[in-house]
C-alpha cells in the first residue's frame, strides 16, 4: 500500500511539474519618464567696502556707512538684519551709538528703512516706502547707507576705547509659511 501511495504521489508530482513547465505566460514591463525636481536656492550677500577706521570718534560725532545686499540666487527673498556692536571694555554700553538716516537706494532714490533710526542690536526688516516687507528679486542688489552717531552725552569712561560694529543679515524665501533663520 505504501508503494501505491508513493507511486501515485510521484506520478502526480511529475504531471504537475510537466504542466507547469510547459505552460507559458506573457509578461511585460515599462518605465515612465523620470520626473526631475530642481530646488531653488537662497543665498544672500553683504558687500561692504572697507570703511576707513574712524579715529577721534568723539561724543557728538557721526560716521557714514554704506553696503549692498544682494540676492544672488533663484528665489525672491525678504531680508532682515541688525547691527551688532561691542566696546573693548565690556562695562561700556552700546546704547550711546545709534544708526540713523538708514535708507536703501531704489532707482537712485533714497527710501528710508523702517523709521530710519536703530540702536545697536535692534532688529529691522527691509521694507518698502509703504512699510511692507521689500521683496528682493533673483539676482537683485540694493545699496544701503546710514550714519553712526555717537551720543553727545557719552562720558569720560569712553575715552581711548574702541568700538567694533558689524552688520548681520538673514533672508527667507517669500512665502507666508517660510521661517527666518533661527540664528544669524
C-alpha positions as CSV (number, residue, x, y, z in Angstrom):
1,X,0.0,0.0,0.0
2,X,2.8,2.4,0.8
3,X,4.2,1.7,-2.7
4,X,1.0,2.5,-4.4
5,X,0.7,5.8,-2.5
6,X,4.3,6.6,-3.2
7,X,3.9,5.8,-6.9
8,X,0.8,7.9,-7.2
9,X,2.5,10.8,-5.4
10,X,5.5,10.6,-7.8
11,X,3.2,10.4,-10.8
12,X,1.2,13.4,-9.6
13,X,4.3,15.4,-9.0
14,X,5.8,14.6,-12.5
15,X,2.5,15.6,-14.1
16,X,2.3,18.9,-12.1
17,X,5.9,19.8,-13.0
18,X,5.5,19.0,-16.7
19,X,2.3,21.0,-16.9
20,X,3.9,23.9,-15.1
21,X,7.0,23.8,-17.3
22,X,5.0,23.7,-20.5
23,X,2.7,26.5,-19.5
24,X,3.8,29.8,-20.9
25,X,2.6,33.2,-19.6
26,X,3.2,36.5,-21.3
27,X,4.6,39.3,-19.1
28,X,5.7,42.8,-19.8
29,X,7.1,45.9,-18.1
30,X,7.6,49.5,-18.9
31,X,9.0,52.6,-17.1
32,X,7.7,56.1,-17.2
33,X,9.9,59.1,-17.7
34,X,11.9,60.4,-14.8
35,X,10.5,63.4,-13.0
36,X,13.3,65.8,-12.0
37,X,12.7,68.4,-9.4
38,X,15.3,71.1,-9.1
39,X,15.0,73.1,-5.9
40,X,15.6,76.9,-5.9
41,X,18.5,78.3,-4.0
42,X,18.6,81.1,-1.5
43,X,21.9,82.9,-0.9
44,X,22.3,86.5,0.3
45,X,25.5,88.5,0.3
46,X,26.5,91.7,2.0
47,X,29.1,93.7,0.1
48,X,30.6,96.3,2.3
49,X,33.5,98.4,1.1
50,X,36.3,98.6,3.7
51,X,35.3,101.5,5.9
52,X,38.1,103.8,6.9
53,X,38.9,103.4,10.6
54,X,37.4,106.3,12.5
55,X,39.9,107.8,14.9
56,X,39.0,110.5,17.3
57,X,35.3,109.4,17.2
58,X,34.2,111.9,19.8
59,X,30.8,112.3,21.5
60,X,28.5,114.1,19.1
61,X,30.5,112.8,16.1
62,X,29.0,110.9,13.1
63,X,30.5,108.4,10.6
64,X,28.9,107.2,7.4
65,X,28.3,103.5,6.5
66,X,27.4,102.0,3.1
67,X,26.9,98.5,1.9
68,X,24.9,96.5,-0.7
69,X,22.7,93.5,-0.1
70,X,22.5,91.1,-3.0
71,X,20.1,88.2,-3.6
72,X,22.5,86.1,-5.7
73,X,20.2,83.1,-6.4
74,X,17.0,82.0,-7.9
75,X,14.2,82.7,-5.5
76,X,12.8,86.0,-4.3
77,X,13.6,86.8,-0.7
78,X,12.8,89.0,2.3
79,X,15.7,90.4,4.3
80,X,16.1,91.5,7.9
81,X,19.1,92.4,9.9
82,X,20.7,94.1,12.9
83,X,24.0,95.9,13.7
84,X,25.9,94.1,16.4
85,X,28.5,96.0,18.4
86,X,30.8,95.9,21.4
87,X,33.3,98.1,23.1
88,X,36.7,96.7,24.0
89,X,35.7,97.4,27.6
90,X,32.7,95.1,28.4
91,X,31.4,97.6,31.0
92,X,30.6,100.2,28.4
93,X,27.2,100.4,26.8
94,X,26.5,100.4,23.1
95,X,23.3,102.5,23.7
96,X,25.5,105.6,23.1
97,X,25.7,104.6,19.4
98,X,22.7,104.9,17.1
99,X,22.4,104.1,13.4
100,X,20.4,107.0,11.8
101,X,19.3,108.1,8.3
102,X,19.3,104.4,7.3
103,X,18.0,104.1,3.8
104,X,18.1,102.0,0.7
105,X,18.7,103.3,-2.8
106,X,16.0,102.2,-5.3
107,X,16.4,103.6,-8.8
108,X,18.7,106.3,-7.5
109,X,16.2,107.5,-4.9
110,X,16.8,107.0,-1.1
111,X,14.0,105.3,0.6
112,X,14.0,105.2,4.4
113,X,14.2,101.7,6.0
114,X,11.7,101.5,8.9
115,X,11.9,104.7,10.9
116,X,15.5,105.0,9.7
117,X,16.8,105.1,13.3
118,X,18.1,102.0,15.1
119,X,20.0,101.1,18.2
120,X,22.9,98.7,18.1
121,X,21.3,95.2,18.5
122,X,17.9,96.3,17.3
123,X,16.5,94.1,14.6
124,X,15.0,95.7,11.4
125,X,13.2,94.3,8.4
126,X,13.9,95.8,5.0
127,X,10.6,97.4,3.9
128,X,9.3,99.5,1.0
129,X,8.1,103.1,1.5
130,X,4.6,101.8,2.4
131,X,6.1,99.7,5.2
132,X,5.6,96.3,3.5
133,X,8.5,93.9,3.6
134,X,10.6,94.6,0.5
135,X,11.0,91.6,-1.9
136,X,14.5,91.2,-3.4
137,X,14.1,89.7,-6.8
138,X,16.5,87.0,-8.0
139,X,20.0,88.5,-8.6
140,X,18.9,91.9,-7.3
141,X,21.4,94.1,-5.5
142,X,20.4,97.1,-3.4
143,X,22.7,99.8,-1.9
144,X,22.2,101.0,1.6
145,X,23.6,103.8,3.6
146,X,23.3,105.3,7.0
147,X,25.2,107.2,9.7
148,X,26.6,106.0,13.0
149,X,26.0,108.7,15.7
150,X,28.0,108.8,19.0
151,X,25.7,110.3,21.7
152,X,27.0,113.7,22.8
153,X,26.2,112.8,26.4
154,X,28.7,110.0,26.5
155,X,31.0,110.4,29.4
156,X,34.8,110.2,30.1
157,X,34.6,106.4,30.5
158,X,34.5,106.2,26.7
159,X,37.8,108.0,26.2
160,X,40.5,105.9,24.5
161,X,38.2,102.9,23.9
162,X,37.5,101.0,20.7
163,X,34.1,100.1,19.3
164,X,33.5,97.3,16.8
165,X,30.2,97.2,14.8
166,X,29.2,94.5,12.3
167,X,26.0,94.1,10.2
168,X,24.2,90.8,10.3
169,X,21.5,89.9,7.8
170,X,19.1,87.0,7.4
171,X,17.0,86.1,4.4
172,X,14.0,83.9,3.8
173,X,12.1,82.8,0.8
174,X,9.0,84.9,0.0
175,X,6.3,82.6,1.4
176,X,3.9,83.2,4.3
177,X,4.8,79.8,5.7
178,X,8.6,80.4,5.4
179,X,10.6,80.9,8.6
180,X,13.5,83.2,9.3
181,X,16.8,81.5,10.2
182,X,16.9,80.9,14.0
183,X,20.3,82.5,14.3
184,X,22.2,84.9,12.2
